[in-house]
Amino acid sequence: MARSGLSRAQDQIHILLKFPLEQQLGAETVAALESTERKVRREAFRRIEAHEPDFRPHAEDVVRRICARVSAKAPTMAVASEESGLHFLSIDDFDPNVGPPEGVPVYNPYTGVLSVYPEQNLEPDEAVAGIREAVKSDDAVEGVERVVIYRAISAFDTTLQTEPESDGYGYDYSEMAGLDARRHQAALQTALAGESVPWGIDQIGARAAWRRGYAGQGVVVAVVDTGISPHVDLALPVRGATFVPGSISYTDDHGHGTHVAGTIAARRSNGLGVVGVAPQARLMAVKVLARDGYSRGDSVALGITWAANNGAQVINLSLGSGQASDSLRRAVIYARSRQVIVCAAAGNDYGGAVSYPAAFDDACIAVAATDQSNRRANFSNRGSQLDLSAPGVGIESTYLANTYRELNGTSMATPHVAGVAAILLSRYPGLSPLMAQRHLEATAMPLGAPDLYGRGLVHAERAVATQPQPVVSPAVAVVVAPAAESDHEVATPAAAAGRSAASKRGHNSSR
């Protein structure tokens, strides 16, 4: 039975089909992403980014067949959709202004994930067992996983009356909420008195980068969050979509996404409010978290995929979970394959392990939080996956109903990095995500131990004032067999994968 107080999408189950990247780049390239060696992982990302595969929904017949088989083996909501003639809904069929309907199987052809729902009278564990039985001998299926709910980091709203998540990966917002409540009124009065520059802007050298002529001009930054609310200090999003079931727009009804958006691109020189890190960047609103700060079903992965397919150059993920999901991992890797820089919050568990998706090492730029003295915020998580640090304490930004708030969290630090990434792309528009990440790391200001700060404090002026270094691939050995035995080269796996990628570069897709 579904747990009380949670959407039916809580019990969604993912059927993992063959990953398109593996089909087009080879299993060895994708497997290299799991390597313990960072050089090996980064070389795999270099091959993926150089390839830019053309992802198209070639597997509809497979998905339809699996829906029918699952319906027979483990009764799911697919039964109703089969009877209605709608076997499944592809992400390409979504209306961006309306959240996906609950109960209808959803297929994401770009990540190879088919999501289904157990019937109301069926326990999720029973459904998982039935689905595994239905697909265990299918060569098109790699596995089955239960859905994982992601909660917005530092998205506390004192007006909400929701119960905390009971799965062991919710966040404690009590300390941050108290600080926010004390400062809210003062922040609002200060903001309305005239334009102010939040302390983090100068801390990361953003204003100095503007003086050099770079403020994120034209770069599209997707805020994959609770949506973006109309605000006098924010330009209208260039595009938007909602992936929250039952919602009818990407408008923010929580506040967290609007706050993140303001830190990235609040207007400059308009005489009121605050200013963002990259005030000339363009925002994309992708609503994946509901009013209570939780995702429903596969909304986060769907939102990332949609943003990557619809012109995002930078994706901000101020959200996280203590549990990994292969569906989400596939989504961020797919975004990287579409040349999108993905920035993700490390989490606010007071020194706990880095949250997912930030913990998907090198797929995302994992961001820790610092205070005005460049010390690690006590709530910021730690780990070897950390890449950069940014201001995350007492961050003033836009909020609901044309107001302003101060919030704390790695959620607030991440948009500082996303904003600097936009500034960097306005200076060097041809950078791949891997080159951009390496450059931001190389130009960061060292602060201390890498497991606390990553490579250091992100710095906009240093990033635009320094020429990025090209990504140099390691030498690949090629063994030539004796002529008497063969007239062909015998390549190592790395060489074979590289040639496979090169042979398919003609299949580029437009962004």
C-alpha positions, -999 to +999 in steps of 0.1 A: +000+000+000+011+035-006+024+053+025+000+079+038+006+115+030+027+107-001+018+107-038+011+075-056+043+083-075+062+074-044+058+038-053+070+042-088+094+015-101+120+020-128+127-006-155+162+001-167+165-006-204+198-007-223+214+027-218+216+046-251+251+058-243+262+022-239+246+013-272+264+041-291+297+044-273+303+009-260+300-007-226+336+000-218+332+037-220+302+037-198+318+013-174+348+036-171+325+061-154+325+038-124+363+036-122+380+045-089+406+064-110+396+100-117+417+102-148+399+072-162+365+087-155+374+120-170+387+104-202+354+086-205+335+119-202+359+134-228+349+106-252+312+111-244+314+149-249+333+146-281+308+121-295+275+140-290+254+110-299+220+114-315+195+101-290+162+091-306+133+069-294+141+038-313+127+014-287+089+021-286+081-015-297+103-028-269+086-005-243+051-015-255+060-052-252+075-048-217+044-028-205+021-057-217+043-083-200+046-064-168+008-059-167+004-097-168+031-106-143+027-078-117-006-058-120+003-022-124-013+011-135-001+000-170-033-022-171-055+008-173-034+025-199-033-007-220-071-008-219-073+028-230-049+022-258-022+045-244+005+019-236+029+045-223+038+082-224+072+093-238+089+123-224+087+138-259+049+136-256+047+157-225+030+191-225+056+213-208+028+233-191+012+203-175+028+178-151+028+141-162-003+121-153+001+097-124-004+060-132+006+061-168+039+044-176+065+070-186+094+062-210+125+084-212+141+074-245+172+094-237+181+075-206+164+042-213+142+043-182+106+030-182+086+039-151+056+021-139+033+021-109+020-008-087-018-010-082-032+004-050-037-030-035-002-043-043+027-037-020+057-021-038+080-051-029+055-075-045+054-053-076+092-052-078+094-090-076+067-094-102+084-069-126+118-085-122+102-119-130+085-104-161+117-089-175+145-111-162+151-129-195+147-098-217+180-087-234+167-052-236+165-048-198+195-042-175+176-041-141+148-028-120+150-002-092+127+014-068+121+052-071+141+074-048+125+107-036+148+138-037+143+166-013+154+202-020+184+211+002+177+241+025+142+244+011+126+249+045+093+269+045+077+276+078+043+278+063+043+241+053+027+215+074+044+184+060+057+154+079+095+147+075+105+119+052+109+087+070+133+069+047+164+081+065+176+107+040+155+137+049+173+169+061+170+188+094+163+224+086+155+236+122+188+255+127+187+272+093+150+279+096+155+298+128+183+320+113+161+327+083+131+337+104+152+362+124+166+378+093+137+378+069+121+411+078+154+430+079+164+415+045+132+425+029+134+461+042+170+464+030+163+450-004+133+473-011+154+504-001+175+501-033+196+476-051+221+458-029+250+435-039+249+403-018+282+396-001+289+365-022+291+385-054+324+402-045+336+372-026+338+352-058+350+380-080+318+384-100+317+422-101+353+422-113+344+398-141+315+422-151+340+450-153+359+429-179+327+427-199+315+392-189+282+387-171+268+356-186+254+373-218+230+350-235+239+318-216+209+297-207+209+284-171+183+258-161+170+260-126+158+224-120+140+230-087+106+241-074+100+264-104+105+301-107+079+326-096+073+359-115+094+385-098+102+422-105+139+415-101+139+385-125+136+384-163+110+360-175+124+325-182+132+318-218+114+285-215+099+264-188+083+230-180+068+212-151+073+175-143+054+175-110+023+154-114-009+174-112+008+208-116-003+231-144+027+255-147+064+259-138+055+287-114+072+283-081+048+277-052+075+270-026+102+297-029+134+277-031+137+278-069+130+315-071+157+321-045+182+300-065+172+319-097+179+352-081+213+342-070+221+332-106+206+361-126+188+387-106+186+420-126+215+445-124+212+483-122+174+483-119+174+502-086+159+476-064+164+443-048+196+423-053+218+414-082+228+379-094+262+364-102+255+364-139+228+391-144+228+388-181+223+351-182+189+337-193+169+315-170+151+283-178+125+272-152+122+234-148+098+224-120+106+190-105+099+195-068+064+200-054+053+226-029+065+204-001+100+202-015+098+166-026+101+151-061+074+128-074+084+097-094+112+103-119+106+141-121+142+151-114+157+129-141+129+139-166+136+176-158+173+172-164+167+154-197+142+180-209+165+209-200+194+193-219+172+188-249+158+223-249+188+246-249+202+246-214+240+253-213+242+251-175+219+231-151+216+240-114+206+212-091+201+226-056+186+193-044+199+160-032+194+126-016+215+103+005+206+074-019+219+069-054+195+063-083+207+049-116+179+067-133+192+101-121+228+091-128+218+083-164+201+117-167+232+138-156+255+117-178+231+124-207+232+161-200+270+160-201+267+143-235+247+173-247+275+196-237+257+209-205+276+219-174+258+203-144+263+219-109+249+201-078+247+208-041+268+186-018+241+185+009+235+199+044+240+169+067+266+186+089+296+168+075+278+138+062+286+121+029+281+141-003+245+138-015+234+125-049+235+136-077+266+156-066+282+124-055+281+111-091+318+121-093+327+141-124+292+139-139+284+169-118+304+198-103+298+191-065+295+223-045+302+229-008+292+260+012+314+286+028+308+317+050+320+353+047+354+343+062+358+316+036+354+289+062+334+258+055+298+262+067+292+237+095+262+222+078+281+215+045+288+179+036+322+166+030+339+140+008+363+132-020+337+140-046+337+178-038+349+200-066+343+236-056+331+258-027+309+289-029+291+313-005+262+296+012+255+314+045+231+343+048+225+345+011+199+372+002+179+366-030+145+368-046+115+350-031+078+346-037+054+375-041+082+400-051+099+396-017+135+387-007+149+363+018+181+352+033+187+314+032+216+291+041+227+259+025+247+242-002+215+250-023+226+286-021+262+279-028+255+259-060+239+288-080+270+309-073+290+282-092+263+279-119+265+317-123+303+317-127+299+288-152+276+311-172+302+340-170+329+316-182+308+305-212+301+341-221+339+345-222+348+312-238+316+299-255+332+268-270+342+251-237+330+215-232+317+207-197+349+188-188+371+217-199+349+242-181+351+221-149+388+217-150+392+255-157+370+264-128+389+241-105+423+254-117+413+291-112+396+285-078+411+300-046+425+272-025+409+271+010+420+239+026+415+202+026+399+189-006+374+168+012+361+200+028+365+226+001+372+207-032+397+227-052+386+259-034+364+289-038+351+295-073+363+327-087+348+345-117+375+371-124+403+345-123+382+322-146+377+348-173+412+363-170+430+330-176+431+310-208+416+276-204+440+247-211+429+221-236+420+187-223+449+164-233+439+127-236+464+101-224+484+083-250+467+052-263+488+022-272+481+004-304+496-031-309+503-041-345+502-078-351+529-094-373+521-091-410+522-129-414+494-133-389+472-103-398+471-072-419+450-053-394+457-034-362+448-050-329+436-021-307+434-018-270+398-014-256+404+023-251+415+027-287+386+007-299+362+028-280+378+060-292+374+049-329+338+039-323+331+074-311+349+090-339+331+069-365+297+081-352+303+118-348+283+125-380+252+117-360+251+150-341+218+163-329+209+199-327+204+214-292 
